[in-house]
Structures are given as structure tokens and as C-alpha cells.
Amino acid sequence: MSSNPFIGQVTLFAGTFAPVGWAICNGALIQISQNDALFSILGTIYGGDGRTTFALPDFRGRFFVHNGSSSAPGLTTYSLGQKFGVETVTITTNQLPSHTHQLRGDNLAANSGEPTGRLLADPATGIYRTGTFDARSMSSEAISNTGGSQAHSNLQPFLALNYIIALVGVYPTRN
């Protein structure tokens, strides 16, 4: 850590506390009268009423992304202080790409009337035919969905550390 950080500079810290002159980025509300220099940089981007309080950035459960737009195709524009994303996701069938499932059977003679755990088989009269035929959809219950429709983790591997913000230091000049 620089001995003369810019006020509002954010950095990682592996300790369980914030060093003197720094605060943990946990969304805490700060009295404007306690640090008007930091308020002049952050404003109410991260919260607060702007009359008596402002909030520090809150990195708990979040990772950072640069704000602004990019000329690269397919990238999203994010505003300073905007929160986006969730830790878990439940995928719906509308989100899956179009695909097919094969209905498999066997051409050996059927030997059971109980369908559980068995394959379609060739009954005595035969169920297979050659040549052209009129394809028809089976009942949606003929091939069932699998899975429990439960949310799954959407997190990349990570190591939790503290983001801290400089409360005192050099006031940054604007370009």
C-alpha cells in the first residue's frame, strides 16, 4: 500500500481489519461532515442521502468490472456503482439451445407390460415400419425432463479478501 494513496483509492488487503486511514468497502454509511473530501469524490453513487451521509462501495459478495462503454462488440456498458449478477442461477428450458433427445427402443420381442426402467420393444404385431411415414409428436410425458430445477452456483473460483478504500491521502486532481 502506498504511504500516500489517493483519497478514494481502492485496494486489496489480506488482514481482518482496515489500517489507519482506510476503511473496509462494506457499504457503510459515512457522515459527510466526517470526510467531505471523500464525499466530493464518491457522492451518493454507492448510497446515502447526500445531505448528511454517503456510502462506501460494498464489495461483499461482489467482484469489480470497469465502468463505461467499450468499442469491442458484444460487451455491456456499466455505470459507476451499478450492481449486476447473482451467485446462483436456475436455468429454464427457454434458455437452452434447441436440441433433440433420442427415443430408443429394441427390436426384440416385448416381455413385460411394466414400462418402468424398460425399453420400447417389438410387440407381436410389430411397431417398426419402413418407407415414408407421417411423423407425430409423442406426449410430453413420453420423454421426461431430468434434474431437480434447482439453482446452481454461478461463481468462478475465488479467494475472499478485503477491499479497502483510502479515507485520507492525496486529493486526486481531475484531468
Rosetta constraint file for C-alpha pairs under 8 A:
AtomPair CA 1 CA 5 HARMONIC 7.59 0.50
AtomPair CA 1 CA 11 HARMONIC 7.87 0.50
AtomPair CA 4 CA 169 HARMONIC 5.28 0.50
AtomPair CA 4 CA 170 HARMONIC 6.19 0.50
AtomPair CA 5 CA 9 HARMONIC 6.48 0.50
AtomPair CA 5 CA 166 HARMONIC 6.62 0.50
AtomPair CA 5 CA 168 HARMONIC 7.65 0.50
AtomPair CA 5 CA 169 HARMONIC 5.20 0.50
AtomPair CA 5 CA 170 HARMONIC 6.08 0.50
AtomPair CA 6 CA 166 HARMONIC 6.82 0.50
AtomPair CA 6 CA 168 HARMONIC 7.54 0.50
AtomPair CA 6 CA 169 HARMONIC 5.33 0.50
AtomPair CA 6 CA 170 HARMONIC 4.67 0.50
AtomPair CA 6 CA 171 HARMONIC 5.81 0.50
AtomPair CA 6 CA 172 HARMONIC 5.85 0.50
AtomPair CA 7 CA 37 HARMONIC 7.62 0.50
AtomPair CA 7 CA 38 HARMONIC 6.24 0.50
AtomPair CA 7 CA 165 HARMONIC 7.78 0.50
AtomPair CA 7 CA 166 HARMONIC 5.13 0.50
AtomPair CA 7 CA 167 HARMONIC 5.59 0.50
AtomPair CA 7 CA 168 HARMONIC 5.30 0.50
AtomPair CA 7 CA 169 HARMONIC 5.13 0.50
AtomPair CA 7 CA 170 HARMONIC 5.80 0.50
AtomPair CA 7 CA 171 HARMONIC 5.56 0.50
AtomPair CA 7 CA 172 HARMONIC 6.90 0.50
AtomPair CA 8 CA 38 HARMONIC 6.15 0.50
AtomPair CA 8 CA 41 HARMONIC 6.98 0.50
AtomPair CA 8 CA 42 HARMONIC 7.48 0.50
AtomPair CA 8 CA 165 HARMONIC 5.62 0.50
AtomPair CA 8 CA 166 HARMONIC 5.10 0.50
AtomPair CA 8 CA 167 HARMONIC 6.37 0.50
AtomPair CA 9 CA 165 HARMONIC 5.49 0.50
AtomPair CA 9 CA 166 HARMONIC 5.34 0.50
AtomPair CA 10 CA 163 HARMONIC 6.49 0.50
AtomPair CA 10 CA 164 HARMONIC 5.52 0.50
AtomPair CA 10 CA 165 HARMONIC 4.41 0.50
AtomPair CA 10 CA 166 HARMONIC 6.58 0.50
AtomPair CA 11 CA 163 HARMONIC 5.56 0.50
AtomPair CA 11 CA 164 HARMONIC 5.55 0.50
AtomPair CA 11 CA 165 HARMONIC 6.60 0.50
AtomPair CA 12 CA 161 HARMONIC 6.65 0.50
AtomPair CA 12 CA 162 HARMONIC 5.70 0.50
AtomPair CA 12 CA 163 HARMONIC 4.55 0.50
AtomPair CA 12 CA 164 HARMONIC 6.15 0.50
AtomPair CA 13 CA 18 HARMONIC 7.82 0.50
AtomPair CA 13 CA 161 HARMONIC 6.31 0.50
AtomPair CA 13 CA 162 HARMONIC 5.19 0.50
AtomPair CA 13 CA 163 HARMONIC 6.08 0.50
AtomPair CA 13 CA 164 HARMONIC 6.60 0.50
AtomPair CA 14 CA 161 HARMONIC 5.38 0.50
AtomPair CA 14 CA 162 HARMONIC 6.12 0.50
AtomPair CA 15 CA 161 HARMONIC 7.82 0.50
AtomPair CA 15 CA 162 HARMONIC 7.24 0.50
AtomPair CA 16 CA 162 HARMONIC 7.58 0.50
AtomPair CA 17 CA 24 HARMONIC 7.46 0.50
AtomPair CA 18 CA 22 HARMONIC 5.60 0.50
AtomPair CA 18 CA 23 HARMONIC 5.27 0.50
AtomPair CA 18 CA 24 HARMONIC 5.75 0.50
AtomPair CA 18 CA 164 HARMONIC 6.62 0.50
AtomPair CA 19 CA 23 HARMONIC 7.41 0.50
AtomPair CA 21 CA 166 HARMONIC 6.12 0.50
AtomPair CA 21 CA 167 HARMONIC 5.29 0.50
AtomPair CA 21 CA 168 HARMONIC 5.44 0.50
AtomPair CA 22 CA 164 HARMONIC 6.18 0.50
AtomPair CA 22 CA 165 HARMONIC 5.40 0.50
AtomPair CA 22 CA 166 HARMONIC 4.48 0.50
AtomPair CA 22 CA 167 HARMONIC 5.16 0.50
AtomPair CA 22 CA 168 HARMONIC 7.24 0.50
AtomPair CA 23 CA 164 HARMONIC 5.33 0.50
AtomPair CA 23 CA 165 HARMONIC 5.38 0.50
AtomPair CA 23 CA 166 HARMONIC 6.68 0.50
AtomPair CA 23 CA 167 HARMONIC 6.78 0.50
AtomPair CA 24 CA 162 HARMONIC 6.55 0.50
AtomPair CA 24 CA 163 HARMONIC 5.96 0.50
AtomPair CA 24 CA 164 HARMONIC 4.34 0.50
AtomPair CA 24 CA 165 HARMONIC 6.38 0.50
AtomPair CA 25 CA 56 HARMONIC 5.82 0.50
AtomPair CA 25 CA 57 HARMONIC 5.22 0.50
AtomPair CA 25 CA 58 HARMONIC 5.02 0.50
AtomPair CA 25 CA 59 HARMONIC 5.85 0.50
AtomPair CA 25 CA 60 HARMONIC 7.68 0.50
AtomPair CA 25 CA 162 HARMONIC 7.47 0.50
AtomPair CA 25 CA 163 HARMONIC 5.54 0.50
AtomPair CA 25 CA 164 HARMONIC 5.25 0.50
AtomPair CA 25 CA 165 HARMONIC 6.28 0.50
AtomPair CA 26 CA 56 HARMONIC 6.67 0.50
AtomPair CA 26 CA 57 HARMONIC 6.38 0.50
AtomPair CA 26 CA 58 HARMONIC 4.24 0.50
AtomPair CA 26 CA 59 HARMONIC 6.09 0.50
AtomPair CA 26 CA 60 HARMONIC 6.14 0.50
AtomPair CA 27 CA 46 HARMONIC 7.24 0.50
AtomPair CA 27 CA 47 HARMONIC 7.84 0.50
AtomPair CA 27 CA 55 HARMONIC 5.54 0.50
AtomPair CA 27 CA 56 HARMONIC 4.68 0.50
AtomPair CA 27 CA 57 HARMONIC 5.09 0.50
AtomPair CA 27 CA 58 HARMONIC 4.11 0.50
AtomPair CA 27 CA 59 HARMONIC 7.69 0.50
AtomPair CA 28 CA 55 HARMONIC 5.47 0.50
AtomPair CA 28 CA 56 HARMONIC 5.52 0.50
AtomPair CA 28 CA 57 HARMONIC 7.92 0.50
AtomPair CA 28 CA 58 HARMONIC 7.72 0.50
AtomPair CA 29 CA 47 HARMONIC 7.69 0.50
AtomPair CA 29 CA 48 HARMONIC 6.40 0.50
AtomPair CA 29 CA 53 HARMONIC 6.12 0.50
AtomPair CA 29 CA 54 HARMONIC 5.55 0.50
AtomPair CA 29 CA 55 HARMONIC 4.33 0.50
AtomPair CA 29 CA 56 HARMONIC 6.55 0.50
AtomPair CA 30 CA 34 HARMONIC 7.10 0.50
AtomPair CA 30 CA 35 HARMONIC 7.66 0.50
AtomPair CA 30 CA 53 HARMONIC 5.40 0.50
AtomPair CA 30 CA 54 HARMONIC 5.44 0.50
AtomPair CA 30 CA 55 HARMONIC 5.89 0.50
AtomPair CA 30 CA 56 HARMONIC 7.39 0.50
AtomPair CA 31 CA 35 HARMONIC 6.98 0.50
AtomPair CA 31 CA 52 HARMONIC 5.72 0.50
AtomPair CA 31 CA 53 HARMONIC 4.54 0.50
AtomPair CA 31 CA 54 HARMONIC 6.63 0.50
AtomPair CA 32 CA 36 HARMONIC 5.16 0.50
AtomPair CA 32 CA 39 HARMONIC 6.19 0.50
AtomPair CA 32 CA 50 HARMONIC 7.89 0.50
AtomPair CA 32 CA 51 HARMONIC 7.62 0.50
AtomPair CA 32 CA 52 HARMONIC 5.43 0.50
AtomPair CA 32 CA 53 HARMONIC 5.16 0.50
AtomPair CA 32 CA 54 HARMONIC 6.44 0.50
AtomPair CA 33 CA 52 HARMONIC 7.26 0.50
AtomPair CA 35 CA 39 HARMONIC 6.35 0.50
AtomPair CA 35 CA 167 HARMONIC 7.47 0.50
AtomPair CA 36 CA 40 HARMONIC 6.05 0.50
AtomPair CA 37 CA 41 HARMONIC 6.77 0.50
AtomPair CA 37 CA 171 HARMONIC 7.53 0.50
AtomPair CA 38 CA 42 HARMONIC 6.17 0.50
AtomPair CA 38 CA 167 HARMONIC 6.51 0.50
AtomPair CA 38 CA 168 HARMONIC 8.00 0.50
AtomPair CA 39 CA 43 HARMONIC 5.00 0.50
AtomPair CA 39 CA 44 HARMONIC 7.81 0.50
AtomPair CA 39 CA 54 HARMONIC 6.61 0.50
AtomPair CA 42 CA 46 HARMONIC 7.52 0.50
AtomPair CA 42 CA 54 HARMONIC 7.86 0.50
AtomPair CA 42 CA 56 HARMONIC 7.91 0.50
AtomPair CA 43 CA 50 HARMONIC 6.86 0.50
AtomPair CA 43 CA 54 HARMONIC 6.52 0.50
AtomPair CA 44 CA 48 HARMONIC 5.61 0.50
AtomPair CA 44 CA 49 HARMONIC 6.96 0.50
AtomPair CA 44 CA 50 HARMONIC 5.85 0.50
AtomPair CA 44 CA 54 HARMONIC 5.42 0.50
AtomPair CA 44 CA 55 HARMONIC 6.67 0.50
AtomPair CA 45 CA 55 HARMONIC 7.87 0.50
AtomPair CA 45 CA 80 HARMONIC 7.14 0.50
AtomPair CA 45 CA 81 HARMONIC 5.61 0.50
AtomPair CA 46 CA 54 HARMONIC 7.35 0.50
AtomPair CA 46 CA 55 HARMONIC 5.32 0.50
AtomPair CA 46 CA 56 HARMONIC 6.14 0.50
AtomPair CA 46 CA 57 HARMONIC 5.47 0.50
AtomPair CA 46 CA 58 HARMONIC 7.62 0.50
AtomPair CA 46 CA 81 HARMONIC 5.74 0.50
AtomPair CA 47 CA 54 HARMONIC 5.71 0.50
AtomPair CA 47 CA 55 HARMONIC 4.78 0.50
AtomPair CA 47 CA 56 HARMONIC 7.61 0.50
AtomPair CA 48 CA 52 HARMONIC 7.88 0.50
AtomPair CA 48 CA 53 HARMONIC 4.93 0.50
AtomPair CA 48 CA 54 HARMONIC 3.92 0.50
AtomPair CA 48 CA 55 HARMONIC 5.23 0.50
AtomPair CA 49 CA 53 HARMONIC 5.53 0.50
AtomPair CA 49 CA 54 HARMONIC 6.33 0.50
AtomPair CA 50 CA 54 HARMONIC 5.87 0.50
AtomPair CA 57 CA 81 HARMONIC 7.56 0.50
AtomPair CA 58 CA 62 HARMONIC 7.82 0.50
AtomPair CA 59 CA 63 HARMONIC 6.55 0.50
AtomPair CA 59 CA 64 HARMONIC 7.82 0.50
AtomPair CA 59 CA 163 HARMONIC 6.82 0.50
AtomPair CA 66 CA 78 HARMONIC 7.55 0.50
AtomPair CA 67 CA 77 HARMONIC 6.98 0.50
AtomPair CA 67 CA 78 HARMONIC 4.94 0.50
AtomPair CA 67 CA 79 HARMONIC 5.27 0.50
AtomPair CA 67 CA 80 HARMONIC 5.34 0.50
AtomPair CA 68 CA 77 HARMONIC 5.40 0.50
AtomPair CA 68 CA 78 HARMONIC 5.38 0.50
AtomPair CA 68 CA 79 HARMONIC 5.92 0.50
AtomPair CA 68 CA 80 HARMONIC 7.51 0.50
AtomPair CA 69 CA 75 HARMONIC 7.79 0.50
AtomPair CA 69 CA 76 HARMONIC 6.92 0.50
AtomPair CA 69 CA 77 HARMONIC 4.45 0.50
AtomPair CA 69 CA 78 HARMONIC 6.86 0.50
AtomPair CA 70 CA 75 HARMONIC 6.61 0.50
AtomPair CA 70 CA 76 HARMONIC 7.70 0.50
AtomPair CA 70 CA 77 HARMONIC 7.02 0.50
AtomPair CA 78 CA 82 HARMONIC 6.49 0.50
AtomPair CA 86 CA 154 HARMONIC 7.31 0.50
AtomPair CA 87 CA 153 HARMONIC 6.09 0.50
AtomPair CA 87 CA 154 HARMONIC 5.29 0.50
AtomPair CA 87 CA 155 HARMONIC 6.02 0.50
AtomPair CA 88 CA 151 HARMONIC 5.66 0.50
AtomPair CA 88 CA 152 HARMONIC 5.27 0.50
AtomPair CA 88 CA 153 HARMONIC 4.55 0.50
AtomPair CA 88 CA 154 HARMONIC 5.07 0.50
AtomPair CA 88 CA 155 HARMONIC 7.64 0.50
AtomPair CA 89 CA 151 HARMONIC 4.93 0.50
AtomPair CA 89 CA 152 HARMONIC 5.53 0.50
AtomPair CA 89 CA 153 HARMONIC 6.59 0.50
AtomPair CA 89 CA 154 HARMONIC 6.31 0.50
AtomPair CA 90 CA 149 HARMONIC 6.65 0.50
AtomPair CA 90 CA 150 HARMONIC 6.01 0.50
AtomPair CA 90 CA 151 HARMONIC 4.17 0.50
AtomPair CA 90 CA 152 HARMONIC 6.42 0.50
AtomPair CA 91 CA 95 HARMONIC 6.41 0.50
AtomPair CA 91 CA 96 HARMONIC 7.72 0.50
AtomPair CA 91 CA 149 HARMONIC 7.49 0.50
AtomPair CA 91 CA 151 HARMONIC 7.42 0.50
AtomPair CA 92 CA 96 HARMONIC 7.06 0.50
AtomPair CA 103 CA 143 HARMONIC 7.50 0.50
AtomPair CA 104 CA 119 HARMONIC 7.03 0.50
AtomPair CA 104 CA 120 HARMONIC 7.15 0.50
AtomPair CA 105 CA 119 HARMONIC 5.29 0.50
AtomPair CA 105 CA 120 HARMONIC 4.50 0.50
AtomPair CA 105 CA 121 HARMONIC 5.71 0.50
AtomPair CA 106 CA 119 HARMONIC 6.62 0.50
AtomPair CA 106 CA 120 HARMONIC 6.12 0.50
AtomPair CA 106 CA 121 HARMONIC 4.83 0.50
AtomPair CA 106 CA 122 HARMONIC 6.75 0.50
AtomPair CA 107 CA 121 HARMONIC 5.63 0.50
AtomPair CA 107 CA 122 HARMONIC 5.05 0.50
AtomPair CA 108 CA 121 HARMONIC 5.97 0.50
AtomPair CA 108 CA 122 HARMONIC 5.60 0.50
AtomPair CA 109 CA 121 HARMONIC 5.95 0.50
AtomPair CA 109 CA 122 HARMONIC 4.79 0.50
AtomPair CA 109 CA 123 HARMONIC 5.77 0.50
AtomPair CA 109 CA 124 HARMONIC 6.92 0.50
AtomPair CA 110 CA 120 HARMONIC 7.70 0.50
AtomPair CA 110 CA 121 HARMONIC 4.96 0.50
AtomPair CA 110 CA 122 HARMONIC 5.58 0.50
AtomPair CA 110 CA 123 HARMONIC 5.41 0.50
AtomPair CA 110 CA 124 HARMONIC 7.76 0.50
AtomPair CA 114 CA 118 HARMONIC 7.69 0.50
AtomPair CA 115 CA 119 HARMONIC 7.35 0.50
AtomPair CA 122 CA 126 HARMONIC 5.34 0.50
AtomPair CA 122 CA 127 HARMONIC 5.90 0.50
AtomPair CA 122 CA 128 HARMONIC 7.64 0.50
AtomPair CA 123 CA 127 HARMONIC 6.63 0.50
AtomPair CA 138 CA 142 HARMONIC 6.32 0.50
AtomPair CA 139 CA 143 HARMONIC 7.89 0.50
AtomPair CA 140 CA 144 HARMONIC 6.99 0.50
